Amino acid sequence: MKSIIVYYSYGGNTRSIAEFIRENLNADICEIQTVIPYTGSYNDIVTQGRQEVDNGFMPDLKPIAVDFSQYDIILLGSPVWWYTFAPAMNSFLHHTDLSGKTIYPFATNGGWIGHTFKDFAKACQNSNVKTGLNVRFNEANQLTSNKEIQKWIDTIRKD
Ligand SMILES: Cc1cc2nc3c(=O)[nH]c(=O)nc-3n(C[C@H](O)[C@H](O)[C@H](O)COP(=O)(O)O)c2cc1C
């Protein structure tokens, strides 16, 4: 079974988890990036993010050169923005057909994951969405142990 990690990361936390998973699962990897980068202070982005999430905003993304028909398993990683996945992940899911794929979502957050995994399931209704991995951070400090992440990766390996 061929797998790929598709992730968005604003501050680097989700990127570091995506890289950890890649090293341990031997999967391909692809980063989602917005055409217009987020700028301003962290608080500015938190405020802008709230407006975007509330409005269901879907930012334009840089083109992704991935043929998803080559993959059976897709791991989707996003930071939690206002209790759901980030707008960039929303764009990706809206514009990419992942029907028939097995999806493993993971989300980094500061402790308030909200309805993120429910929203992944809703956005991927024609896919087989598996139990997600919640990775907690305190700013840039990872609170969820690598061992716990490894356990989740093991379930994918057995798939
Ligand atoms: C716009 C915005 C909204 C956020 N909303 C939440 C939230 O609802 N719940 C939470 O636990 N953390 C929230 N956070 C914190 C991030 O989820 C957390 O720092 C995450 O690990 C950042 O990942 P990244 O470094 O890959 O961007 C928010 C951060 C930003 C910038």
The ligand as an ORCA input file, in Angstrom:
! r2SCAN-3c Opt
* xyz 0 1
  C      -5.425     31.190     13.594
  C      -5.115     30.233     14.707
  C      -6.158     29.614     15.375
  C      -5.902     28.652     16.373
  N      -6.954     28.016     16.959
  C      -6.709     27.028     17.863
  C      -7.802     26.274     18.430
  O      -8.969     26.460     18.118
  N      -7.497     25.300     19.328
  C      -6.193     25.037     19.722
  O      -5.984     24.157     20.535
  N      -5.146     25.715     19.175
  C      -5.377     26.695     18.249
  N      -4.316     27.357     17.668
  C      -2.925     26.908     17.980
  C      -2.404     25.971     16.894
  O      -3.329     24.953     16.577
  C      -1.120     25.250     17.345
  O      -0.167     26.178     17.765
  C      -0.552     24.399     16.186
  O       0.348     23.430     16.699
  C       0.183     25.257     15.154
  O       0.657     24.423     14.113
  P       1.683     24.945     12.997
  O       2.922     25.397     13.746
  O       1.941     23.753     12.149
  O       1.021     26.063     12.262
  C      -4.551     28.336     16.711
  C      -3.509     29.003     16.048
  C      -3.773     29.939     15.051
  C      -2.643     30.620     14.343
*
